[in-house]
Amino acid sequence: MRILFLTPQLPYPPQKGTALRNWGLIQGLAEHHQLSLLSFHEPGSSIDAPSPLASVCKRMVTVPQPRRSPSQRLWDILSTRQPDMALRLASNAYDRQLRELLAERTFDVVQMEGIELAPYLDTIRSASQDPLVVFDDHNCEYLLQQRVFLTDLYSPIRWPEAAYSFVQWQRLRRYEAEICRQADEVLAVSQADAEALMKLDPDLKITVIPNGIDTQAYRPTTATGDTATGNTLVFTGTMNFRPNVDAVLWFAREVLPRIQASVSDVRFLVVGQRPHRRLDPLRRKPAITLTGWVEDVRPYFAQATVYVAPLRMGGGTRLKLLEAMAMGTPIVATSLGAEGYPVQDGRELILADTPAAFAEGVIALLRDKERRAELTRAARTFVEERYDWQAIVPRVEEVYAT
């Protein structure tokens, strides 16, 4: 098959959730299909350096990611009924390149990776060819905004953000449902997301294609979970993403002091690019380090005694959990943080939803090397059997064949 992928960012290097999923799908599908890629790239970034993308994609075209000023974004929110995500990647250059690609070659499948690419659906439909249009919904976006609203509502200082999320929640309900109706096939990353989308329209056809991991690239090291550098807790993620910011602030304020009362030498590493200014007060705490962008997150998983996923808002599934499980890093997570994965509390990881329970789970693992080893063995087996890309990609091919 000839497949055209539309992505919001270059899938390689796979350094964040969206890119990890896109690269896993592209690399796997390229073994049996002819792939082309149309993607955005960060303005000013180099796209000339050799990349594995060139070896798996027959054609690769990129355009600079558009930038909206805060005033333009506010005007768009006030002057249209479109959700913010429908406007985030609006680009005449991208649309023009898409039209040229559709005019010069025939594609059996066009796959839109995320709701930000949905505005280009009309361009795909207007082409002379009639490809199978697949919408890969990386998050159930209306549900994410609903959860953000409900969390921010309890904090008066966050009410402006809560108001924004309420508006986006309502707009996304309509928009996300309409995009799902217009696509020929819709992919969801979890059964929970699929069920949430079905609430918008019971007639939607949704196929669950979970996030995956390259279990050969992510493997346990001899240091994983038992470092010589002390009791190290790690969280990873893009650190201007609201669910990640909320998770780190909640953990630092509500959970970490409880841990420190029992384990005095504990340190907390927050690993990820673009730390939001709301995290700046944490820089003054000796036990907390904000790394900013790192070239490779795997060494941080390897040095973690415990990986923490204290998420209280969001949707989809967290690829960071697959990374930690594949690396053999013991995990304590909230129920929401582990949502979408058929894990069992006490088998692959520890689940805890209150500050006291979360701290208790972390402290217990810090003190029990054998318990950490039990969890990591079960988690590694869980990932190998269910979430390696070699097991997931054939399920995508089945969707194309329907």
VOMARDO-383158 format. One record per residue (C-alpha): z, x, y. Coordinates in Angstrom, 3 decimals, always signed. Layout:
<recs>
{z: Z x: X y: Y} $
...
</recs>
This chain:
<recs>
{z: +0.000 x: +0.000 y: +0.000} $
{z: -0.493 x: +0.974 y: +3.645} $
{z: +2.799 x: +0.451 y: +5.479} $
{z: +3.479 x: +0.734 y: +9.206} $
{z: +7.109 x: +1.296 y: +10.185} $
{z: +8.275 x: +0.382 y: +13.682} $
{z: +11.542 x: +2.143 y: +14.480} $
{z: +13.780 x: +2.248 y: +17.592} $
{z: +14.365 x: +5.988 y: +17.248} $
{z: +12.962 x: +8.863 y: +15.239} $
{z: +14.260 x: +8.514 y: +11.667} $
{z: +14.669 x: +12.258 y: +11.346} $
{z: +17.076 x: +13.939 y: +11.658} $
{z: +19.134 x: +11.132 y: +10.074} $
{z: +22.268 x: +11.555 y: +12.179} $
{z: +23.350 x: +7.954 y: +12.724} $
{z: +23.298 x: +4.656 y: +10.851} $
{z: +19.886 x: +3.348 y: +11.927} $
{z: +18.151 x: +6.662 y: +11.312} $
{z: +19.916 x: +7.125 y: +7.960} $
{z: +18.609 x: +3.794 y: +6.723} $
{z: +15.113 x: +4.316 y: +8.132} $
{z: +14.786 x: +7.824 y: +6.711} $
{z: +16.033 x: +6.719 y: +3.292} $
{z: +13.472 x: +3.902 y: +3.135} $
{z: +10.603 x: +5.972 y: +4.516} $
{z: +11.242 x: +8.980 y: +2.299} $
{z: +11.516 x: +6.798 y: -0.805} $
{z: +8.509 x: +4.579 y: -0.088} $
{z: +6.293 x: +7.564 y: +0.782} $
{z: +6.335 x: +8.623 y: -2.873} $
{z: +4.057 x: +5.715 y: -3.830} $
{z: +2.645 x: +4.351 y: -0.563} $
{z: +0.741 x: +5.494 y: +2.521} $
{z: +3.065 x: +5.353 y: +5.520} $
{z: +2.495 x: +5.391 y: +9.269} $
{z: +5.231 x: +5.468 y: +11.888} $
{z: +5.436 x: +4.214 y: +15.460} $
{z: +8.723 x: +5.203 y: +17.034} $
{z: +10.546 x: +5.791 y: +20.266} $
{z: +11.958 x: +9.205 y: +21.099} $
{z: +14.603 x: +10.215 y: +23.601} $
{z: +13.058 x: +11.141 y: +26.981} $
{z: +12.916 x: +14.896 y: +27.325} $
{z: +13.418 x: +15.543 y: +23.627} $
{z: +11.018 x: +17.766 y: +21.734} $
{z: +8.796 x: +16.108 y: +19.143} $
{z: +6.616 x: +19.135 y: +18.459} $
{z: +8.998 x: +20.944 y: +16.127} $
{z: +8.167 x: +20.755 y: +12.409} $
{z: +9.796 x: +17.735 y: +10.817} $
{z: +9.868 x: +16.305 y: +7.298} $
{z: +8.472 x: +13.126 y: +8.875} $
{z: +5.103 x: +14.859 y: +9.189} $
{z: +4.995 x: +15.429 y: +5.439} $
{z: +5.731 x: +11.814 y: +4.490} $
{z: +3.839 x: +9.917 y: +7.221} $
{z: +0.058 x: +9.920 y: +7.323} $
{z: +0.184 x: +9.039 y: +11.016} $
{z: +3.095 x: +9.407 y: +13.412} $
{z: +3.035 x: +8.204 y: +17.019} $
{z: +5.957 x: +8.275 y: +19.446} $
{z: +6.555 x: +7.106 y: +23.010} $
{z: +9.533 x: +7.786 y: +25.291} $
{z: +12.424 x: +5.380 y: +24.961} $
{z: +12.517 x: +3.150 y: +28.066} $
{z: +15.427 x: +3.331 y: +30.449} $
{z: +16.875 x: +0.402 y: +32.414} $
{z: +19.173 x: +0.943 y: +35.352} $
{z: +22.468 x: -0.982 y: +35.394} $
{z: +21.118 x: -3.140 y: +38.226} $
{z: +17.933 x: -3.948 y: +36.283} $
{z: +19.948 x: -4.788 y: +33.203} $
{z: +22.217 x: -7.101 y: +35.222} $
{z: +19.179 x: -8.767 y: +36.798} $
{z: +17.621 x: -9.292 y: +33.355} $
{z: +20.832 x: -10.869 y: +32.062} $
{z: +21.092 x: -13.231 y: +35.040} $
{z: +17.411 x: -14.102 y: +35.424} $
{z: +16.338 x: -14.717 y: +31.817} $
{z: +17.593 x: -16.564 y: +28.765} $
{z: +16.684 x: -13.667 y: +26.508} $
{z: +19.421 x: -11.652 y: +24.802} $
{z: +19.902 x: -8.111 y: +26.036} $
{z: +18.597 x: -6.678 y: +22.748} $
{z: +15.250 x: -8.425 y: +23.245} $
{z: +14.721 x: -6.446 y: +26.446} $
{z: +16.274 x: -3.106 y: +25.500} $
{z: +13.076 x: -1.527 y: +24.138} $
{z: +10.435 x: -3.402 y: +26.117} $
{z: +7.677 x: -0.854 y: +26.676} $
{z: +4.042 x: -1.229 y: +27.697} $
{z: +3.334 x: +2.191 y: +26.214} $
{z: +4.773 x: +1.195 y: +22.831} $
{z: +2.838 x: -2.079 y: +22.853} $
{z: -0.382 x: -0.254 y: +23.709} $
{z: +0.101 x: +2.263 y: +20.885} $
{z: +0.842 x: -0.548 y: +18.454} $
{z: -2.374 x: -2.340 y: +19.418} $
{z: -4.356 x: +0.874 y: +18.928} $
{z: -2.837 x: +1.504 y: +15.503} $
{z: -3.570 x: -2.046 y: +14.364} $
{z: -7.139 x: -1.758 y: +15.643} $
{z: -7.941 x: +1.562 y: +13.982} $
{z: -6.567 x: +0.904 y: +10.495} $
{z: -5.580 x: -1.945 y: +8.190} $
{z: -1.977 x: -2.280 y: +7.050} $
{z: -0.650 x: -4.278 y: +4.131} $
{z: +2.873 x: -4.296 y: +5.575} $
{z: +4.329 x: -3.923 y: +9.050} $
{z: +8.093 x: -3.431 y: +8.960} $
{z: +10.234 x: -3.876 y: +12.081} $
{z: +13.451 x: -1.876 y: +11.824} $
{z: +15.952 x: -3.835 y: +13.885} $
{z: +15.966 x: -6.716 y: +16.303} $
{z: +15.040 x: -4.469 y: +19.252} $
{z: +11.501 x: -4.299 y: +17.813} $
{z: +11.139 x: -8.087 y: +17.549} $
{z: +9.363 x: -8.426 y: +20.951} $
{z: +6.337 x: -6.739 y: +19.348} $
{z: +5.969 x: -9.478 y: +16.763} $
{z: +3.437 x: -11.304 y: +18.949} $
{z: +1.307 x: -8.161 y: +19.146} $
{z: +1.325 x: -7.835 y: +15.355} $
{z: +0.354 x: -11.492 y: +14.917} $
{z: -2.449 x: -11.231 y: +17.480} $
{z: -4.209 x: -8.448 y: +15.547} $
{z: -7.328 x: -9.302 y: +13.567} $
{z: -5.596 x: -8.301 y: +10.325} $
{z: -2.824 x: -10.304 y: +8.690} $
{z: -0.216 x: -7.898 y: +7.278} $
{z: +3.014 x: -8.918 y: +5.637} $
{z: +5.571 x: -8.802 y: +8.457} $
{z: +9.022 x: -7.647 y: +7.328} $
{z: +12.022 x: -7.890 y: +9.647} $
{z: +14.820 x: -5.520 y: +8.599} $
{z: +17.917 x: -6.906 y: +10.351} $
{z: +20.259 x: -3.910 y: +10.384} $
{z: +23.104 x: -6.066 y: +11.700} $
{z: +23.569 x: -9.786 y: +11.931} $
{z: +23.569 x: -9.380 y: +15.694} $
{z: +24.884 x: -12.765 y: +16.776} $
{z: +27.849 x: -12.322 y: +14.444} $
{z: +28.563 x: -8.872 y: +15.855} $
{z: +28.704 x: -10.242 y: +19.411} $
{z: +30.846 x: -13.172 y: +18.293} $
{z: +33.377 x: -10.781 y: +16.786} $
{z: +33.362 x: -8.530 y: +19.849} $
{z: +33.994 x: -11.568 y: +22.061} $
{z: +36.899 x: -12.787 y: +19.952} $
{z: +38.477 x: -9.319 y: +19.937} $
{z: +38.071 x: -8.681 y: +23.681} $
{z: +39.361 x: -12.160 y: +24.489} $
{z: +42.919 x: -11.080 y: +23.646} $
{z: +42.883 x: -8.316 y: +26.278} $
{z: +42.652 x: -9.564 y: +29.900} $
{z: +41.339 x: -6.200 y: +31.067} $
{z: +38.377 x: -6.729 y: +28.704} $
{z: +37.486 x: -10.244 y: +29.880} $
{z: +34.307 x: -9.149 y: +31.754} $
{z: +33.059 x: -7.577 y: +28.493} $
{z: +34.164 x: -10.689 y: +26.603} $
{z: +32.093 x: -12.846 y: +28.965} $
{z: +29.057 x: -10.645 y: +28.347} $
{z: +29.504 x: -10.888 y: +24.577} $
{z: +29.937 x: -14.671 y: +24.719} $
{z: +26.606 x: -15.034 y: +26.542} $
{z: +24.889 x: -12.622 y: +24.132} $
{z: +26.372 x: -14.421 y: +21.121} $
{z: +24.905 x: -17.742 y: +22.242} $
{z: +21.502 x: -16.280 y: +23.128} $
{z: +21.287 x: -14.279 y: +19.917} $
{z: +21.973 x: -17.360 y: +17.796} $
{z: +18.698 x: -18.847 y: +19.027} $
{z: +16.732 x: -15.620 y: +19.205} $
{z: +17.746 x: -14.150 y: +15.863} $
{z: +17.036 x: -17.426 y: +14.082} $
{z: +13.580 x: -17.646 y: +15.648} $
{z: +12.665 x: -14.064 y: +14.724} $
{z: +13.763 x: -14.675 y: +11.134} $
{z: +11.568 x: -17.788 y: +10.997} $
{z: +8.537 x: -15.937 y: +12.344} $
{z: +8.770 x: -12.987 y: +9.951} $
{z: +7.283 x: -13.299 y: +6.468} $
{z: +10.266 x: -11.534 y: +4.875} $
{z: +13.743 x: -10.855 y: +6.203} $
{z: +15.983 x: -8.080 y: +4.890} $
{z: +19.765 x: -8.108 y: +5.340} $
{z: +22.054 x: -5.192 y: +4.565} $
{z: +24.734 x: -7.272 y: +2.827} $
{z: +25.370 x: -10.662 y: +1.270} $
{z: +27.808 x: -11.399 y: +4.107} $
{z: +25.060 x: -10.829 y: +6.675} $
{z: +22.604 x: -12.897 y: +4.647} $
{z: +25.043 x: -15.812 y: +4.543} $
{z: +25.659 x: -15.530 y: +8.283} $
{z: +21.901 x: -15.682 y: +8.945} $
{z: +21.581 x: -18.679 y: +6.636} $
{z: +24.084 x: -20.510 y: +8.825} $
{z: +21.490 x: -20.338 y: +11.590} $
{z: +18.874 x: -21.946 y: +9.353} $
{z: +19.504 x: -22.850 y: +5.690} $
{z: +15.770 x: -22.623 y: +5.000} $
{z: +15.528 x: -18.921 y: +5.827} $
{z: +14.410 x: -16.613 y: +3.043} $
{z: +16.701 x: -13.564 y: +3.064} $
{z: +16.654 x: -10.598 y: +0.682} $
{z: +19.651 x: -8.278 y: +0.550} $
{z: +18.611 x: -4.621 y: +0.679} $
{z: +21.814 x: -2.617 y: +1.110} $
{z: +22.204 x: +0.583 y: +3.022} $
{z: +21.895 x: +3.641 y: +0.823} $
{z: +22.678 x: +7.323 y: +0.684} $
{z: +21.032 x: +10.450 y: -0.670} $
{z: +23.679 x: +11.404 y: -3.213} $
{z: +22.135 x: +14.847 y: -3.642} $
{z: +22.380 x: +15.630 y: +0.065} $
{z: +25.894 x: +14.196 y: +0.287} $
{z: +28.024 x: +15.762 y: -2.429} $
{z: +31.704 x: +16.664 y: -2.750} $
{z: +32.672 x: +20.219 y: -1.870} $
{z: +35.620 x: +22.193 y: -3.173} $
{z: +37.411 x: +21.628 y: +0.137} $
{z: +36.875 x: +17.882 y: +0.372} $
{z: +40.081 x: +15.896 y: +0.610} $
{z: +42.289 x: +18.987 y: +0.169} $
{z: +41.727 x: +21.281 y: +3.118} $
{z: +43.593 x: +24.411 y: +4.047} $
{z: +43.646 x: +23.362 y: +7.712} $
{z: +46.420 x: +20.767 y: +7.389} $
{z: +46.476 x: +16.990 y: +7.395} $
{z: +43.143 x: +16.071 y: +8.954} $
{z: +41.927 x: +12.533 y: +9.632} $
{z: +38.285 x: +11.971 y: +10.545} $
{z: +36.244 x: +9.144 y: +12.034} $
{z: +32.475 x: +9.406 y: +12.617} $
{z: +30.041 x: +7.320 y: +14.619} $
{z: +28.106 x: +6.919 y: +17.848} $
{z: +30.959 x: +6.897 y: +20.297} $
{z: +29.527 x: +4.693 y: +23.034} $
{z: +29.077 x: +1.855 y: +20.513} $
{z: +31.686 x: -0.785 y: +21.326} $
{z: +32.971 x: -1.383 y: +17.763} $
{z: +33.481 x: +2.369 y: +17.308} $
{z: +35.214 x: +2.740 y: +20.677} $
{z: +37.536 x: -0.161 y: +19.869} $
{z: +38.279 x: +1.265 y: +16.412} $
{z: +39.260 x: +4.690 y: +17.739} $
{z: +41.373 x: +3.304 y: +20.572} $
{z: +43.225 x: +0.926 y: +18.245} $
{z: +43.856 x: +3.687 y: +15.734} $
{z: +44.974 x: +6.212 y: +18.372} $
{z: +47.322 x: +3.782 y: +20.103} $
{z: +48.653 x: +1.628 y: +17.283} $
{z: +48.331 x: +3.614 y: +14.051} $
{z: +48.379 x: +7.338 y: +14.730} $
{z: +51.901 x: +7.387 y: +16.304} $
{z: +53.277 x: +5.746 y: +13.163} $
{z: +51.626 x: +8.430 y: +11.030} $
{z: +52.908 x: +11.214 y: +13.274} $
{z: +56.451 x: +9.932 y: +12.850} $
{z: +56.208 x: +10.892 y: +9.165} $
{z: +53.561 x: +13.658 y: +9.186} $
{z: +54.080 x: +15.796 y: +12.262} $
{z: +51.096 x: +18.135 y: +11.833} $
{z: +48.438 x: +15.442 y: +11.449} $
{z: +45.294 x: +15.789 y: +13.562} $
{z: +42.553 x: +13.258 y: +14.268} $
{z: +38.894 x: +14.278 y: +14.703} $
{z: +36.543 x: +11.780 y: +16.365} $
{z: +33.058 x: +12.988 y: +15.497} $
{z: +30.068 x: +11.530 y: +17.288} $
{z: +27.737 x: +11.695 y: +20.242} $
{z: +28.170 x: +10.147 y: +23.699} $
{z: +31.945 x: +9.513 y: +23.792} $
{z: +32.551 x: +6.569 y: +26.130} $
{z: +34.682 x: +7.109 y: +29.221} $
{z: +37.246 x: +4.687 y: +27.782} $
{z: +38.047 x: +7.460 y: +25.295} $
{z: +38.771 x: +10.053 y: +28.006} $
{z: +42.576 x: +9.516 y: +27.928} $
{z: +42.567 x: +10.623 y: +24.292} $
{z: +41.421 x: +14.096 y: +25.329} $
{z: +44.901 x: +14.723 y: +26.723} $
{z: +46.521 x: +14.190 y: +23.327} $
{z: +46.927 x: +17.494 y: +21.437} $
{z: +46.471 x: +15.867 y: +18.020} $
{z: +43.109 x: +14.261 y: +18.912} $
{z: +39.752 x: +16.005 y: +19.254} $
{z: +36.539 x: +14.369 y: +20.479} $
{z: +33.755 x: +16.596 y: +19.195} $
{z: +30.779 x: +14.952 y: +20.877} $
{z: +27.406 x: +15.506 y: +19.236} $
{z: +27.363 x: +17.632 y: +16.095} $
{z: +24.327 x: +18.855 y: +14.207} $
{z: +25.679 x: +17.864 y: +10.789} $
{z: +28.579 x: +15.509 y: +10.021} $
{z: +28.999 x: +16.674 y: +6.431} $
{z: +31.307 x: +19.615 y: +7.219} $
{z: +33.648 x: +17.157 y: +8.933} $
{z: +33.763 x: +14.886 y: +5.902} $
{z: +34.426 x: +17.990 y: +3.843} $
{z: +37.447 x: +19.031 y: +5.908} $
{z: +38.938 x: +15.532 y: +6.081} $
{z: +42.075 x: +14.942 y: +4.059} $
{z: +41.521 x: +11.219 y: +4.724} $
{z: +38.596 x: +9.413 y: +6.328} $
{z: +39.621 x: +6.416 y: +8.445} $
{z: +37.489 x: +3.347 y: +9.240} $
{z: +39.737 x: +1.206 y: +11.472} $
{z: +37.000 x: -1.190 y: +12.587} $
{z: +37.960 x: -4.566 y: +14.020} $
{z: +34.551 x: -5.807 y: +15.149} $
{z: +30.937 x: -5.414 y: +14.110} $
{z: +28.478 x: -6.577 y: +11.486} $
{z: +26.240 x: -5.207 y: +8.772} $
{z: +27.667 x: -2.470 y: +6.577} $
{z: +28.993 x: +0.885 y: +7.654} $
{z: +26.900 x: +3.778 y: +6.384} $
{z: +29.796 x: +6.047 y: +7.315} $
{z: +31.679 x: +4.652 y: +4.299} $
{z: +28.830 x: +5.573 y: +1.964} $
{z: +28.789 x: +9.078 y: +3.448} $
{z: +32.521 x: +9.471 y: +2.907} $
{z: +32.429 x: +8.101 y: -0.642} $
{z: +29.455 x: +10.280 y: -1.580} $
{z: +31.203 x: +13.345 y: -0.109} $
{z: +34.335 x: +12.626 y: -2.112} $
{z: +36.501 x: +11.932 y: +0.937} $
{z: +39.432 x: +9.499 y: +0.434} $
{z: +39.173 x: +6.436 y: +2.680} $
{z: +41.509 x: +4.012 y: +4.400} $
{z: +39.603 x: +1.144 y: +6.018} $
{z: +40.105 x: -2.297 y: +7.435} $
{z: +38.676 x: -5.219 y: +5.479} $
{z: +36.014 x: -5.592 y: +8.162} $
{z: +35.246 x: -1.882 y: +8.007} $
{z: +34.466 x: -2.210 y: +4.300} $
{z: +32.721 x: -5.580 y: +4.623} $
{z: +29.551 x: -5.940 y: +2.604} $
{z: +30.526 x: -3.495 y: -0.127} $
{z: +31.945 x: -4.846 y: -3.418} $
{z: +34.855 x: -2.441 y: -3.316} $
{z: +38.340 x: -3.110 y: -4.617} $
{z: +41.483 x: -2.207 y: -2.745} $
{z: +43.146 x: +0.664 y: -4.565} $
{z: +40.118 x: +1.517 y: -6.689} $
{z: +37.495 x: +3.129 y: -4.409} $
{z: +39.530 x: +3.099 y: -1.187} $
{z: +42.613 x: +1.678 y: +0.500} $
{z: +42.265 x: -1.490 y: +2.601} $
{z: +44.698 x: -2.240 y: +5.424} $
{z: +44.432 x: -4.528 y: +8.443} $
{z: +47.681 x: -4.102 y: +10.393} $
{z: +48.863 x: -0.956 y: +12.165} $
{z: +51.857 x: -0.627 y: +9.838} $
{z: +49.821 x: -1.118 y: +6.654} $
{z: +47.062 x: +1.225 y: +7.841} $
{z: +49.559 x: +3.962 y: +8.675} $
{z: +51.337 x: +3.459 y: +5.369} $
{z: +48.051 x: +3.828 y: +3.474} $
{z: +47.158 x: +7.035 y: +5.280} $
{z: +50.613 x: +8.566 y: +4.850} $
{z: +50.628 x: +7.769 y: +1.135} $
{z: +47.292 x: +9.552 y: +0.642} $
{z: +48.287 x: +12.553 y: +2.747} $
{z: +51.279 x: +13.034 y: +0.439} $
{z: +49.565 x: +12.411 y: -2.892} $
{z: +46.781 x: +14.795 y: -3.906} $
{z: +46.335 x: +13.176 y: -7.343} $
{z: +45.919 x: +9.720 y: -5.792} $
{z: +43.267 x: +11.074 y: -3.444} $
{z: +41.414 x: +12.536 y: -6.425} $
{z: +41.522 x: +9.214 y: -8.300} $
{z: +40.029 x: +7.316 y: -5.368} $
{z: +37.301 x: +9.862 y: -4.724} $
{z: +36.168 x: +9.946 y: -8.348} $
{z: +35.846 x: +6.162 y: -8.440} $
{z: +34.117 x: +6.067 y: -5.051} $
{z: +31.564 x: +8.729 y: -5.995} $
{z: +30.669 x: +6.840 y: -9.187} $
{z: +30.422 x: +3.598 y: -7.189} $
{z: +27.924 x: +5.151 y: -4.773} $
{z: +25.846 x: +6.881 y: -7.447} $
{z: +25.433 x: +3.692 y: -9.481} $
{z: +24.783 x: +1.226 y: -6.651} $
{z: +23.692 x: +2.915 y: -3.441} $
{z: +21.440 x: +5.872 y: -4.173} $
{z: +18.064 x: +5.353 y: -2.482} $
{z: +16.290 x: +5.795 y: -5.833} $
{z: +17.896 x: +2.535 y: -6.947} $
{z: +17.330 x: +0.681 y: -3.660} $
{z: +13.714 x: +1.494 y: -2.742} $
{z: +12.226 x: -0.320 y: -5.794} $
{z: +13.929 x: -3.482 y: -4.541} $
{z: +12.042 x: -3.161 y: -1.265} $
{z: +8.781 x: -2.751 y: -3.172} $
{z: +9.565 x: -6.006 y: -4.988} $
{z: +9.784 x: -7.746 y: -1.609} $
{z: +6.327 x: -6.410 y: -0.679} $
{z: +4.901 x: -7.709 y: -3.949} $
{z: +6.103 x: -11.311 y: -3.504} $
</recs>
